[in-house]
Amino acid sequence: MHHHHHGHDHHDHTREGNKKGLVIALVITAGIMLLEFFGGLLTNSLALLSDSGHMLSDASSLALSLVAIWFAARPPSPKKTYGFYRFEILAAFFNGVTLFFIAGFIVYEAYGRFFDPPAVSSGSMMLIALIGLAANLLSAWALIRKGDIKDNVNLRSAYLHVIGDALGSVGAIIAGIVMYFFDWYAADPVISVVVALLILKSAWGVLKHTVHILMEGTPLMIDPQEVQKALEDIDGVINVHDLHIWTITSGLDSLSCHLLIEDHKDEQWVLQKAIDKIEASFKILHTTIQVEKSDLQHGVTTI
């Protein structure tokens, strides 16, 4: 049996980048949230107020993502042998849930305004929304530039919050243009609902992914049959059983399996080949592989 684990340096370096990106995005988002909130009150715009509400959830989600990164950096303990890596996934899950609530609140508020849309100071509203859009794009750029939004579900959930904000700002600008030129004030709640639906779409993606990880699902980019075939192609391997592949946290996948090999083969040679192949082909650095020969007897597992 062999337990193989390295790549922590790369993981720590990535985490530092993620942290910097999140701090920049949090400072920008909190500032614009206040601007849009007071701007929404002054201009009587639901689109701006809903966007500031979404930004409040963004600021909270960015702060939560930062806390999650801090937690994940804590060392393992006898009771938490994997450390606190999973906290990042829980943070992403919570962020997804908050997006659902915010979208529901926006739709509820918009419904009340459909039938009696109040007048809105569209010129001021557009100016504030433009500033908000610029800030959102800056936050998104900071997260892309500094962080790992492709492989880190925690960071991606925060990034989706920011992109949702950018859509909210675009929506507020469009609503402002319609109201400014056509005096059609129902545009404000209509655009708010469109933005809420876009928020729901991204929230559903985050929730689905985080639940998959929490349920020990196979990483989305890895096909277990390909892994099995790769291992069985190693000279001397008869079969692979009890194969499990799961994600501990974003960018940190694990694999465990049993290899039944021919009796005359050198276990250490086969083991090294298996470790190298899994790392090279599937980028899995955390492997636990048990090598067995025909005379080994052990209980049959049901999972």
C-alpha positions as protocol buffer text, in pm:
chain_id: "A"
residue {
  index: 1
  type: MET
  ca { x: 0 y: 0 z: 0 }
}
residue {
  index: 2
  type: HIS
  ca { x: 137 y: 336 z: -92 }
}
residue {
  index: 3
  type: HIS
  ca { x: 22 y: 684 z: -4 }
}
residue {
  index: 4
  type: HIS
  ca { x: 158 y: 949 z: -237 }
}
residue {
  index: 5
  type: HIS
  ca { x: 106 y: 1320 z: -189 }
}
residue {
  index: 6
  type: HIS
  ca { x: 286 y: 1630 z: -304 }
}
residue {
  index: 7
  type: GLY
  ca { x: 203 y: 1951 z: -489 }
}
residue {
  index: 8
  type: HIS
  ca { x: 126 y: 2152 z: -175 }
}
residue {
  index: 9
  type: ASP
  ca { x: 369 y: 2429 z: -280 }
}
residue {
  index: 10
  type: HIS
  ca { x: 172 y: 2484 z: -600 }
}
residue {
  index: 11
  type: HIS
  ca { x: -155 y: 2473 z: -404 }
}
residue {
  index: 12
  type: ASP
  ca { x: -26 y: 2731 z: -151 }
}
residue {
  index: 13
  type: HIS
  ca { x: 100 y: 2960 z: -430 }
}
residue {
  index: 14
  type: THR
  ca { x: -238 y: 2942 z: -604 }
}
residue {
  index: 15
  type: ARG
  ca { x: -411 y: 3016 z: -273 }
}
residue {
  index: 16
  type: GLU
  ca { x: -205 y: 3335 z: -227 }
}
residue {
  index: 17
  type: GLY
  ca { x: -307 y: 3450 z: -575 }
}
residue {
  index: 18
  type: ASN
  ca { x: -671 y: 3371 z: -499 }
}
residue {
  index: 19
  type: LYS
  ca { x: -649 y: 3569 z: -176 }
}
residue {
  index: 20
  type: LYS
  ca { x: -507 y: 3880 z: -350 }
}
residue {
  index: 21
  type: GLY
  ca { x: -774 y: 3868 z: -621 }
}
residue {
  index: 22
  type: LEU
  ca { x: -1050 y: 3835 z: -362 }
}
residue {
  index: 23
  type: VAL
  ca { x: -922 y: 4125 z: -148 }
}
residue {
  index: 24
  type: ILE
  ca { x: -910 y: 4360 z: -450 }
}
residue {
  index: 25
  type: ALA
  ca { x: -1257 y: 4252 z: -564 }
}
residue {
  index: 26
  type: LEU
  ca { x: -1399 y: 4286 z: -209 }
}
residue {
  index: 27
  type: VAL
  ca { x: -1274 y: 4646 z: -165 }
}
residue {
  index: 28
  type: ILE
  ca { x: -1413 y: 4751 z: -505 }
}
residue {
  index: 29
  type: THR
  ca { x: -1746 y: 4569 z: -456 }
}
residue {
  index: 30
  type: ALA
  ca { x: -1810 y: 4712 z: -107 }
}
residue {
  index: 31
  type: GLY
  ca { x: -1746 y: 5067 z: -232 }
}
residue {
  index: 32
  type: ILE
  ca { x: -1977 y: 5036 z: -533 }
}
residue {
  index: 33
  type: MET
  ca { x: -2244 y: 4860 z: -323 }
}
residue {
  index: 34
  type: LEU
  ca { x: -2274 y: 5172 z: -105 }
}
residue {
  index: 35
  type: LEU
  ca { x: -2279 y: 5399 z: -412 }
}
residue {
  index: 36
  type: GLU
  ca { x: -2557 y: 5197 z: -579 }
}
residue {
  index: 37
  type: PHE
  ca { x: -2761 y: 5166 z: -259 }
}
residue {
  index: 38
  type: PHE
  ca { x: -2769 y: 5540 z: -188 }
}
residue {
  index: 39
  type: GLY
  ca { x: -2796 y: 5611 z: -561 }
}
residue {
  index: 40
  type: GLY
  ca { x: -3097 y: 5378 z: -583 }
}
residue {
  index: 41
  type: LEU
  ca { x: -3266 y: 5559 z: -292 }
}
residue {
  index: 42
  type: LEU
  ca { x: -3199 y: 5901 z: -447 }
}
residue {
  index: 43
  type: THR
  ca { x: -3312 y: 5803 z: -800 }
}
residue {
  index: 44
  type: ASN
  ca { x: -3596 y: 5570 z: -685 }
}
residue {
  index: 45
  type: SER
  ca { x: -3458 y: 5292 z: -908 }
}
residue {
  index: 46
  type: LEU
  ca { x: -3533 y: 4929 z: -820 }
}
residue {
  index: 47
  type: ALA
  ca { x: -3277 y: 4818 z: -1078 }
}
residue {
  index: 48
  type: LEU
  ca { x: -3006 y: 5005 z: -886 }
}
residue {
  index: 49
  type: LEU
  ca { x: -3135 y: 4895 z: -545 }
}
residue {
  index: 50
  type: SER
  ca { x: -3160 y: 4532 z: -659 }
}
residue {
  index: 51
  type: ASP
  ca { x: -2809 y: 4555 z: -800 }
}
residue {
  index: 52
  type: SER
  ca { x: -2682 y: 4698 z: -469 }
}
residue {
  index: 53
  type: GLY
  ca { x: -2859 y: 4411 z: -289 }
}
residue {
  index: 54
  type: HIS
  ca { x: -2686 y: 4169 z: -519 }
}
residue {
  index: 55
  type: MET
  ca { x: -2360 y: 4351 z: -446 }
}
residue {
  index: 56
  type: LEU
  ca { x: -2419 y: 4308 z: -73 }
}
residue {
  index: 57
  type: SER
  ca { x: -2440 y: 3934 z: -132 }
}
residue {
  index: 58
  type: ASP
  ca { x: -2126 y: 3964 z: -346 }
}
residue {
  index: 59
  type: ALA
  ca { x: -1934 y: 4145 z: -76 }
}
residue {
  index: 60
  type: SER
  ca { x: -2048 y: 3878 z: 172 }
}
residue {
  index: 61
  type: SER
  ca { x: -1955 y: 3597 z: -67 }
}
residue {
  index: 62
  type: LEU
  ca { x: -1612 y: 3747 z: -136 }
}
residue {
  index: 63
  type: ALA
  ca { x: -1554 y: 3786 z: 240 }
}
residue {
  index: 64
  type: LEU
  ca { x: -1672 y: 3427 z: 297 }
}
residue {
  index: 65
  type: SER
  ca { x: -1441 y: 3303 z: 21 }
}
residue {
  index: 66
  type: LEU
  ca { x: -1151 y: 3482 z: 191 }
}
residue {
  index: 67
  type: VAL
  ca { x: -1239 y: 3322 z: 527 }
}
residue {
  index: 68
  type: ALA
  ca { x: -1259 y: 2985 z: 350 }
}
residue {
  index: 69
  type: ILE
  ca { x: -909 y: 3029 z: 206 }
}
residue {
  index: 70
  type: TRP
  ca { x: -779 y: 3116 z: 554 }
}
residue {
  index: 71
  type: PHE
  ca { x: -950 y: 2808 z: 700 }
}
residue {
  index: 72
  type: ALA
  ca { x: -821 y: 2584 z: 421 }
}
residue {
  index: 73
  type: ALA
  ca { x: -464 y: 2690 z: 498 }
}
residue {
  index: 74
  type: ARG
  ca { x: -488 y: 2553 z: 852 }
}
residue {
  index: 75
  type: PRO
  ca { x: -291 y: 2230 z: 903 }
}
residue {
  index: 76
  type: PRO
  ca { x: -458 y: 1889 z: 940 }
}
residue {
  index: 77
  type: SER
  ca { x: -531 y: 1764 z: 1292 }
}
residue {
  index: 78
  type: PRO
  ca { x: -593 y: 1415 z: 1437 }
}
residue {
  index: 79
  type: LYS
  ca { x: -969 y: 1479 z: 1411 }
}
residue {
  index: 80
  type: LYS
  ca { x: -951 y: 1653 z: 1068 }
}
residue {
  index: 81
  type: THR
  ca { x: -695 y: 1447 z: 879 }
}
residue {
  index: 82
  type: TYR
  ca { x: -769 y: 1626 z: 550 }
}
residue {
  index: 83
  type: GLY
  ca { x: -743 y: 1964 z: 724 }
}
residue {
  index: 84
  type: PHE
  ca { x: -1005 y: 2229 z: 648 }
}
residue {
  index: 85
  type: TYR
  ca { x: -991 y: 2218 z: 267 }
}
residue {
  index: 86
  type: ARG
  ca { x: -1362 y: 2137 z: 241 }
}
residue {
  index: 87
  type: PHE
  ca { x: -1453 y: 2472 z: 400 }
}
residue {
  index: 88
  type: GLU
  ca { x: -1393 y: 2628 z: 57 }
}
residue {
  index: 89
  type: ILE
  ca { x: -1658 y: 2400 z: -94 }
}
residue {
  index: 90
  type: LEU
  ca { x: -1903 y: 2480 z: 187 }
}
residue {
  index: 91
  type: ALA
  ca { x: -1843 y: 2853 z: 127 }
}
residue {
  index: 92
  type: ALA
  ca { x: -1916 y: 2809 z: -244 }
}
residue {
  index: 93
  type: PHE
  ca { x: -2234 y: 2615 z: -161 }
}
residue {
  index: 94
  type: PHE
  ca { x: -2351 y: 2891 z: 75 }
}
residue {
  index: 95
  type: ASN
  ca { x: -2277 y: 3153 z: -192 }
}
residue {
  index: 96
  type: GLY
  ca { x: -2492 y: 2960 z: -440 }
}
residue {
  index: 97
  type: VAL
  ca { x: -2782 y: 2949 z: -191 }
}
residue {
  index: 98
  type: THR
  ca { x: -2760 y: 3325 z: -121 }
}
residue {
  index: 99
  type: LEU
  ca { x: -2777 y: 3397 z: -494 }
}
residue {
  index: 100
  type: PHE
  ca { x: -3109 y: 3210 z: -506 }
}
residue {
  index: 101
  type: PHE
  ca { x: -3254 y: 3419 z: -222 }
}
residue {
  index: 102
  type: ILE
  ca { x: -3136 y: 3747 z: -376 }
}
residue {
  index: 103
  type: ALA
  ca { x: -3287 y: 3658 z: -714 }
}
residue {
  index: 104
  type: GLY
  ca { x: -3617 y: 3567 z: -543 }
}
residue {
  index: 105
  type: PHE
  ca { x: -3622 y: 3898 z: -355 }
}
residue {
  index: 106
  type: ILE
  ca { x: -3562 y: 4096 z: -677 }
}
residue {
  index: 107
  type: VAL
  ca { x: -3849 y: 3916 z: -855 }
}
residue {
  index: 108
  type: TYR
  ca { x: -4079 y: 3978 z: -556 }
}
residue {
  index: 109
  type: GLU
  ca { x: -3997 y: 4351 z: -551 }
}
residue {
  index: 110
  type: ALA
  ca { x: -4030 y: 4380 z: -931 }
}
residue {
  index: 111
  type: TYR
  ca { x: -4377 y: 4219 z: -924 }
}
residue {
  index: 112
  type: GLY
  ca { x: -4505 y: 4501 z: -704 }
}
residue {
  index: 113
  type: ARG
  ca { x: -4368 y: 4763 z: -943 }
}
residue {
  index: 114
  type: PHE
  ca { x: -4504 y: 4612 z: -1265 }
}
residue {
  index: 115
  type: PHE
  ca { x: -4856 y: 4745 z: -1212 }
}
residue {
  index: 116
  type: ASP
  ca { x: -4764 y: 5086 z: -1075 }
}
residue {
  index: 117
  type: PRO
  ca { x: -4411 y: 5174 z: -1185 }
}
residue {
  index: 118
  type: PRO
  ca { x: -4282 y: 5485 z: -1004 }
}
residue {
  index: 119
  type: ALA
  ca { x: -4089 y: 5759 z: -1184 }
}
residue {
  index: 120
  type: VAL
  ca { x: -3713 y: 5710 z: -1186 }
}
residue {
  index: 121
  type: SER
  ca { x: -3431 y: 5964 z: -1226 }
}
residue {
  index: 122
  type: SER
  ca { x: -3295 y: 5780 z: -1526 }
}
residue {
  index: 123
  type: GLY
  ca { x: -2997 y: 6009 z: -1601 }
}
residue {
  index: 124
  type: SER
  ca { x: -2846 y: 5978 z: -1252 }
}
residue {
  index: 125
  type: MET
  ca { x: -2933 y: 5607 z: -1248 }
}
residue {
  index: 126
  type: MET
  ca { x: -2738 y: 5546 z: -1571 }
}
residue {
  index: 127
  type: LEU
  ca { x: -2434 y: 5734 z: -1443 }
}
residue {
  index: 128
  type: ILE
  ca { x: -2426 y: 5530 z: -1120 }
}
residue {
  index: 129
  type: ALA
  ca { x: -2482 y: 5205 z: -1313 }
}
residue {
  index: 130
  type: LEU
  ca { x: -2192 y: 5290 z: -1547 }
}
residue {
  index: 131
  type: ILE
  ca { x: -1960 y: 5342 z: -1250 }
}
residue {
  index: 132
  type: GLY
  ca { x: -2088 y: 5011 z: -1108 }
}
residue {
  index: 133
  type: LEU
  ca { x: -2022 y: 4831 z: -1435 }
}
residue {
  index: 134
  type: ALA
  ca { x: -1665 y: 4964 z: -1454 }
}
residue {
  index: 135
  type: ALA
  ca { x: -1604 y: 4850 z: -1096 }
}
residue {
  index: 136
  type: ASN
  ca { x: -1751 y: 4503 z: -1162 }
}
residue {
  index: 137
  type: LEU
  ca { x: -1530 y: 4456 z: -1465 }
}
residue {
  index: 138
  type: LEU
  ca { x: -1228 y: 4566 z: -1259 }
}
residue {
  index: 139
  type: SER
  ca { x: -1319 y: 4314 z: -984 }
}
residue {
  index: 140
  type: ALA
  ca { x: -1365 y: 4037 z: -1243 }
}
residue {
  index: 141
  type: TRP
  ca { x: -1030 y: 4125 z: -1398 }
}
residue {
  index: 142
  type: ALA
  ca { x: -860 y: 4110 z: -1054 }
}
residue {
  index: 143
  type: LEU
  ca { x: -1005 y: 3762 z: -991 }
}
residue {
  index: 144
  type: ILE
  ca { x: -906 y: 3634 z: -1338 }
}
residue {
  index: 145
  type: ARG
  ca { x: -559 y: 3789 z: -1320 }
}
residue {
  index: 146
  type: LYS
  ca { x: -469 y: 3689 z: -963 }
}
residue {
  index: 147
  type: GLY
  ca { x: -685 y: 3385 z: -895 }
}
residue {
  index: 148
  type: ASP
  ca { x: -775 y: 3045 z: -1033 }
}
residue {
  index: 149
  type: ILE
  ca { x: -1139 y: 3083 z: -1139 }
}
residue {
  index: 150
  type: LYS
  ca { x: -1118 y: 2789 z: -1379 }
}
residue {
  index: 151
  type: ASP
  ca { x: -1040 y: 2514 z: -1127 }
}
residue {
  index: 152
  type: ASN
  ca { x: -1135 y: 2663 z: -788 }
}
residue {
  index: 153
  type: VAL
  ca { x: -1510 y: 2633 z: -726 }
}
residue {
  index: 154
  type: ASN
  ca { x: -1494 y: 2870 z: -426 }
}
residue {
  index: 155
  type: LEU
  ca { x: -1329 y: 3142 z: -635 }
}
residue {
  index: 156
  type: ARG
  ca { x: -1557 y: 3071 z: -930 }
}
residue {
  index: 157
  type: SER
  ca { x: -1866 y: 3117 z: -713 }
}
residue {
  index: 158
  type: ALA
  ca { x: -1730 y: 3457 z: -604 }
}
residue {
  index: 159
  type: TYR
  ca { x: -1647 y: 3541 z: -967 }
}
residue {
  index: 160
  type: LEU
  ca { x: -2003 y: 3451 z: -1074 }
}
residue {
  index: 161
  type: HIS
  ca { x: -2137 y: 3689 z: -811 }
}
residue {
  index: 162
  type: VAL
  ca { x: -1924 y: 3966 z: -964 }
}
residue {
  index: 163
  type: ILE
  ca { x: -2029 y: 3878 z: -1320 }
}
residue {
  index: 164
  type: GLY
  ca { x: -2393 y: 3875 z: -1202 }
}
residue {
  index: 165
  type: ASP
  ca { x: -2332 y: 4226 z: -1072 }
}
residue {
  index: 166
  type: ALA
  ca { x: -2191 y: 4336 z: -1406 }
}
residue {
  index: 167
  type: LEU
  ca { x: -2507 y: 4202 z: -1574 }
}
residue {
  index: 168
  type: GLY
  ca { x: -2714 y: 4394 z: -1318 }
}
residue {
  index: 169
  type: SER
  ca { x: -2529 y: 4715 z: -1405 }
}
residue {
  index: 170
  type: VAL
  ca { x: -2578 y: 4653 z: -1778 }
}
residue {
  index: 171
  type: GLY
  ca { x: -2947 y: 4592 z: -1709 }
}
residue {
  index: 172
  type: ALA
  ca { x: -2975 y: 4916 z: -1512 }
}
residue {
  index: 173
  type: ILE
  ca { x: -2808 y: 5108 z: -1798 }
}
residue {
  index: 174
  type: ILE
  ca { x: -3050 y: 4957 z: -2055 }
}
residue {
  index: 175
  type: ALA
  ca { x: -3348 y: 5035 z: -1830 }
}
residue {
  index: 176
  type: GLY
  ca { x: -3216 y: 5389 z: -1784 }
}
residue {
  index: 177
  type: ILE
  ca { x: -3189 y: 5444 z: -2162 }
}
residue {
  index: 178
  type: VAL
  ca { x: -3545 y: 5314 z: -2222 }
}
residue {
  index: 179
  type: MET
  ca { x: -3688 y: 5533 z: -1943 }
}
residue {
  index: 180
  type: TYR
  ca { x: -3489 y: 5841 z: -2049 }
}
residue {
  index: 181
  type: PHE
  ca { x: -3605 y: 5833 z: -2412 }
}
residue {
  index: 182
  type: PHE
  ca { x: -3948 y: 5668 z: -2387 }
}
residue {
  index: 183
  type: ASP
  ca { x: -4062 y: 5738 z: -2028 }
}
residue {
  index: 184
  type: TRP
  ca { x: -4153 y: 5368 z: -1998 }
}
residue {
  index: 185
  type: TYR
  ca { x: -4085 y: 5319 z: -1627 }
}
residue {
  index: 186
  type: ALA
  ca { x: -4191 y: 4952 z: -1630 }
}
residue {
  index: 187
  type: ALA
  ca { x: -3851 y: 4891 z: -1793 }
}
residue {
  index: 188
  type: ASP
  ca { x: -3697 y: 4914 z: -1445 }
}
residue {
  index: 189
  type: PRO
  ca { x: -3874 y: 4605 z: -1296 }
}
residue {
  index: 190
  type: VAL
  ca { x: -3861 y: 4418 z: -1632 }
}
residue {
  index: 191
  type: ILE
  ca { x: -3481 y: 4448 z: -1649 }
}
residue {
  index: 192
  type: SER
  ca { x: -3457 y: 4356 z: -1279 }
}
residue {
  index: 193
  type: VAL
  ca { x: -3636 y: 4025 z: -1344 }
}
residue {
  index: 194
  type: VAL
  ca { x: -3410 y: 3947 z: -1644 }
}
residue {
  index: 195
  type: VAL
  ca { x: -3105 y: 4006 z: -1423 }
}
residue {
  index: 196
  type: ALA
  ca { x: -3257 y: 3786 z: -1147 }
}
residue {
  index: 197
  type: LEU
  ca { x: -3302 y: 3499 z: -1395 }
}
residue {
  index: 198
  type: LEU
  ca { x: -2938 y: 3530 z: -1509 }
}
residue {
  index: 199
  type: ILE
  ca { x: -2831 y: 3523 z: -1142 }
}
residue {
  index: 200
  type: LEU
  ca { x: -3039 y: 3206 z: -1088 }
}
residue {
  index: 201
  type: LYS
  ca { x: -2871 y: 3034 z: -1382 }
}
residue {
  index: 202
  type: SER
  ca { x: -2520 y: 3090 z: -1245 }
}
residue {
  index: 203
  type: ALA
  ca { x: -2633 y: 3001 z: -889 }
}
residue {
  index: 204
  type: TRP
  ca { x: -2770 y: 2667 z: -1009 }
}
residue {
  index: 205
  type: GLY
  ca { x: -2434 y: 2582 z: -1172 }
}
residue {
  index: 206
  type: VAL
  ca { x: -2245 y: 2653 z: -848 }
}
residue {
  index: 207
  type: LEU
  ca { x: -2488 y: 2454 z: -634 }
}
residue {
  index: 208
  type: LYS
  ca { x: -2480 y: 2154 z: -867 }
}
residue {
  index: 209
  type: HIS
  ca { x: -2099 y: 2148 z: -868 }
}
residue {
  index: 210
  type: THR
  ca { x: -2059 y: 2191 z: -491 }
}
residue {
  index: 211
  type: VAL
  ca { x: -2317 y: 1922 z: -409 }
}
residue {
  index: 212
  type: HIS
  ca { x: -2136 y: 1688 z: -650 }
}
residue {
  index: 213
  type: ILE
  ca { x: -1808 y: 1746 z: -460 }
}
residue {
  index: 214
  type: LEU
  ca { x: -1973 y: 1710 z: -117 }
}
residue {
  index: 215
  type: MET
  ca { x: -2127 y: 1381 z: -233 }
}
residue {
  index: 216
  type: GLU
  ca { x: -1773 y: 1255 z: -318 }
}
residue {
  index: 217
  type: GLY
  ca { x: -1858 y: 1258 z: -689 }
}
residue {
  index: 218
  type: THR
  ca { x: -1590 y: 1188 z: -947 }
}
residue {
  index: 219
  type: PRO
  ca { x: -1420 y: 1510 z: -1067 }
}
residue {
  index: 220
  type: LEU
  ca { x: -1603 y: 1637 z: -1376 }
}
residue {
  index: 221
  type: MET
  ca { x: -1296 y: 1633 z: -1601 }
}
residue {
  index: 222
  type: ILE
  ca { x: -1197 y: 1275 z: -1514 }
}
residue {
  index: 223
  type: ASP
  ca { x: -1346 y: 959 z: -1666 }
}
residue {
  index: 224
  type: PRO
  ca { x: -1306 y: 665 z: -1420 }
}
residue {
  index: 225
  type: GLN
  ca { x: -1311 y: 415 z: -1710 }
}
residue {
  index: 226
  type: GLU
  ca { x: -1014 y: 593 z: -1868 }
}
residue {
  index: 227
  type: VAL
  ca { x: -830 y: 580 z: -1534 }
}
residue {
  index: 228
  type: GLN
  ca { x: -905 y: 208 z: -1500 }
}
residue {
  index: 229
  type: LYS
  ca { x: -788 y: 137 z: -1855 }
}
residue {
  index: 230
  type: ALA
  ca { x: -468 y: 338 z: -1802 }
}
residue {
  index: 231
  type: LEU
  ca { x: -385 y: 135 z: -1490 }
}
residue {
  index: 232
  type: GLU
  ca { x: -474 y: -200 z: -1650 }
}
residue {
  index: 233
  type: ASP
  ca { x: -244 y: -116 z: -1943 }
}
residue {
  index: 234
  type: ILE
  ca { x: 57 y: -125 z: -1708 }
}
residue {
  index: 235
  type: ASP
  ca { x: 264 y: -437 z: -1768 }
}
residue {
  index: 236
  type: GLY
  ca { x: 182 y: -701 z: -1506 }
}
residue {
  index: 237
  type: VAL
  ca { x: -152 y: -556 z: -1386 }
}
residue {
  index: 238
  type: ILE
  ca { x: -432 y: -815 z: -1402 }
}
residue {
  index: 239
  type: ASN
  ca { x: -717 y: -593 z: -1285 }
}
residue {
  index: 240
  type: VAL
  ca { x: -809 y: -275 z: -1096 }
}
residue {
  index: 241
  type: HIS
  ca { x: -1081 y: -281 z: -828 }
}
residue {
  index: 242
  type: ASP
  ca { x: -1218 y: -62 z: -550 }
}
residue {
  index: 243
  type: LEU
  ca { x: -1134 y: 242 z: -763 }
}
residue {
  index: 244
  type: HIS
  ca { x: -1249 y: 571 z: -607 }
}
residue {
  index: 245
  type: ILE
  ca { x: -1177 y: 921 z: -736 }
}
residue {
  index: 246
  type: TRP
  ca { x: -1304 y: 1229 z: -556 }
}
residue {
  index: 247
  type: THR
  ca { x: -1233 y: 1596 z: -493 }
}
residue {
  index: 248
  type: ILE
  ca { x: -1116 y: 1718 z: -154 }
}
residue {
  index: 249
  type: THR
  ca { x: -1127 y: 2083 z: -262 }
}
residue {
  index: 250
  type: SER
  ca { x: -1087 y: 2265 z: -592 }
}
residue {
  index: 251
  type: GLY
  ca { x: -764 y: 2164 z: -762 }
}
residue {
  index: 252
  type: LEU
  ca { x: -697 y: 1882 z: -514 }
}
residue {
  index: 253
  type: ASP
  ca { x: -829 y: 1547 z: -635 }
}
residue {
  index: 254
  type: SER
  ca { x: -771 y: 1210 z: -469 }
}
residue {
  index: 255
  type: LEU
  ca { x: -761 y: 853 z: -593 }
}
residue {
  index: 256
  type: SER
  ca { x: -756 y: 519 z: -414 }
}
residue {
  index: 257
  type: CYS
  ca { x: -760 y: 172 z: -568 }
}
residue {
  index: 258
  type: HIS
  ca { x: -636 y: -188 z: -545 }
}
residue {
  index: 259
  type: LEU
  ca { x: -415 y: -335 z: -819 }
}
residue {
  index: 260
  type: LEU
  ca { x: -404 y: -713 z: -861 }
}
residue {
  index: 261
  type: ILE
  ca { x: -73 y: -796 z: -1031 }
}
residue {
  index: 262
  type: GLU
  ca { x: 101 y: -1108 z: -1164 }
}
residue {
  index: 263
  type: ASP
  ca { x: 283 y: -1298 z: -889 }
}
residue {
  index: 264
  type: HIS
  ca { x: 628 y: -1270 z: -1047 }
}
residue {
  index: 265
  type: LYS
  ca { x: 610 y: -891 z: -1092 }
}
residue {
  index: 266
  type: ASP
  ca { x: 793 y: -644 z: -867 }
}
residue {
  index: 267
  type: GLU
  ca { x: 530 y: -458 z: -660 }
}
residue {
  index: 268
  type: GLN
  ca { x: 741 y: -143 z: -623 }
}
residue {
  index: 269
  type: TRP
  ca { x: 801 y: -120 z: -999 }
}
residue {
  index: 270
  type: VAL
  ca { x: 429 y: -154 z: -1077 }
}
residue {
  index: 271
  type: LEU
  ca { x: 340 y: 93 z: -801 }
}
residue {
  index: 272
  type: GLN
  ca { x: 582 y: 355 z: -934 }
}
residue {
  index: 273
  type: LYS
  ca { x: 445 y: 311 z: -1287 }
}
residue {
  index: 274
  type: ALA
  ca { x: 89 y: 355 z: -1156 }
}
residue {
  index: 275
  type: ILE
  ca { x: 175 y: 671 z: -957 }
}
residue {
  index: 276
  type: ASP
  ca { x: 358 y: 827 z: -1253 }
}
residue {
  index: 277
  type: LYS
  ca { x: 77 y: 744 z: -1496 }
}
residue {
  index: 278
  type: ILE
  ca { x: -199 y: 885 z: -1274 }
}
residue {
  index: 279
  type: GLU
  ca { x: -1 y: 1204 z: -1219 }
}
residue {
  index: 280
  type: ALA
  ca { x: 99 y: 1253 z: -1584 }
}
residue {
  index: 281
  type: SER
  ca { x: -235 y: 1162 z: -1745 }
}
residue {
  index: 282
  type: PHE
  ca { x: -491 y: 1284 z: -1491 }
}
residue {
  index: 283
  type: LYS
  ca { x: -300 y: 1540 z: -1279 }
}
residue {
  index: 284
  type: ILE
  ca { x: -394 y: 1356 z: -958 }
}
residue {
  index: 285
  type: LEU
  ca { x: -116 y: 1402 z: -700 }
}
residue {
  index: 286
  type: HIS
  ca { x: -289 y: 1244 z: -401 }
}
residue {
  index: 287
  type: THR
  ca { x: -301 y: 868 z: -458 }
}
residue {
  index: 288
  type: THR
  ca { x: -342 y: 569 z: -227 }
}
residue {
  index: 289
  type: ILE
  ca { x: -273 y: 245 z: -415 }
}
residue {
  index: 290
  type: GLN
  ca { x: -277 y: -107 z: -270 }
}
residue {
  index: 291
  type: VAL
  ca { x: -84 y: -363 z: -474 }
}
residue {
  index: 292
  type: GLU
  ca { x: -198 y: -725 z: -435 }
}
residue {
  index: 293
  type: LYS
  ca { x: -95 y: -1069 z: -557 }
}
residue {
  index: 294
  type: SER
  ca { x: -303 y: -1384 z: -597 }
}
residue {
  index: 295
  type: ASP
  ca { x: -242 y: -1514 z: -244 }
}
residue {
  index: 296
  type: LEU
  ca { x: -383 y: -1203 z: -74 }
}
residue {
  index: 297
  type: GLN
  ca { x: -733 y: -1240 z: 73 }
}
residue {
  index: 298
  type: HIS
  ca { x: -944 y: -951 z: 196 }
}
residue {
  index: 299
  type: GLY
  ca { x: -1312 y: -879 z: 247 }
}
residue {
  index: 300
  type: VAL
  ca { x: -1520 y: -765 z: -49 }
}
residue {
  index: 301
  type: THR
  ca { x: -1629 y: -400 z: -28 }
}
residue {
  index: 302
  type: THR
  ca { x: -1974 y: -294 z: -137 }
}
residue {
  index: 303
  type: ILE
  ca { x: -1879 y: 59 z: -248 }
}
